[in-house]
Amino acid sequence: MSRIIQKIPLDRATPGMVLAEEAVSSSGIALLRHGTTLTEKHLASLRLHEVGEIGVFAAPGEPDASTDSEIRASLETEKNHVERLFRHARINTTMEALYRAVLEFRLERIR
């Protein structure tokens, strides 16, 4: 059974939600691991590190509330993040292929 992953703005996150992916800072530093059950302390730390959005598992039976505009915004955010990670790496065909594979993987999790 697959679980639905939702990308949500940090200000919509509440204690008890479970991270579906690593929470990373705007500079790409990993802050919290996949599977972490969020506490108020975690949320305060994420705010301090200016995290804009996080990926969480939807509660069982909870519909995916993402609108088309939220999905498009999440896709654009992921694309920008991957481009930032690979900004110095697109020098050869191998790194270009890795960039495309990582981008495709990360975007597929949102769709």
N, C-alpha and C positions, 0 to 999 in steps of 0.2 A: 504494500500500500504506500503510495507516494504522498508526501505531505506538501501542502501548498505553501509556497514561500511568497511573502509579501514584502515589498520595499516600502517602508513608511518613513515619513519625516520624524526626526528624533522627538519633536514635541508631541507626537501622538503615541510614543512608546510609554508603556506602563510597567511597573514592577510585576514580575511573574511571566512576562513574555520570554520566549526562548529564541536566542539568536540562531538563524538558519545559515549564517556565514560569519566570518570574522568581522568584527567592527574595527575599522581603520580610521586613523586621523586623516585630515585633509592633506597631510604630507606623506601619507602612505604607511605610517607606522601602525603595526597591529596592536590593538588595545585590549580586545576581548576575544576569546576563542569561540568558534562555532559550538553550539550546544549550551552556552552559558545561559542560565536563568537570570534575567535581569533583576537587580535590586535598585532601590533608590540611590544607593552609593554608586552603582555602575552608571546610572543615568546622569548623575551629577558629574562624574568623570568624563563621560562622553560629551556633555555640554561644554565642560572646561576645555576639551580638545577640539571644540568646534566641529563635531561630527554633524553632518547635515541630515543623513538618513541611514537607516539600518535595514538589514534583511532579517525578518522574523518568520517563524512558522505560524500560520493561521491556526486558531483554535479549532479542534475538531467540530465539524458542522458549521463553522463560520464561513460565509461566502467570501470570496476574494473581492474586497471593496475597491480595488484599484480601478480608476477610470482610465479612459484612453489617454487623456492628457498626463495623468500620473505615470502611466507606463512609458509614454514617449519621453517624459522628463527623466525617468529612471534609466532608460536606454541611453539617453544623451549623457547622463552623469557617468554611467559605466564606461562608455566610449571615451570620454575625457579622461577618466582615471587610468584606463589601459594605455592611452596615448601618452599620458604623463609618465607612466612606468617605463615605457619603451622609447622615450624621447631621444635618448642617446644610442639606442641599440639598432636602429634600422640602417645598418651599414652594409649588410650583406643579405643574400637570399635566405639563408638559414634563419637569421633573426627576424626577417620579414615574415617568414612562414610561421615562426613561433608567435609573433605578434598577432597574426590573423587567427591562429588557433586559440590563443588566450581570449581574444576579443569575442570570437564566436561562442566559446564556452560560457563566458560571463554574460553575454547578451541572451543566450538561450535560457539561462536560469530565470530571467525576468519575464520572458514571453509566455 
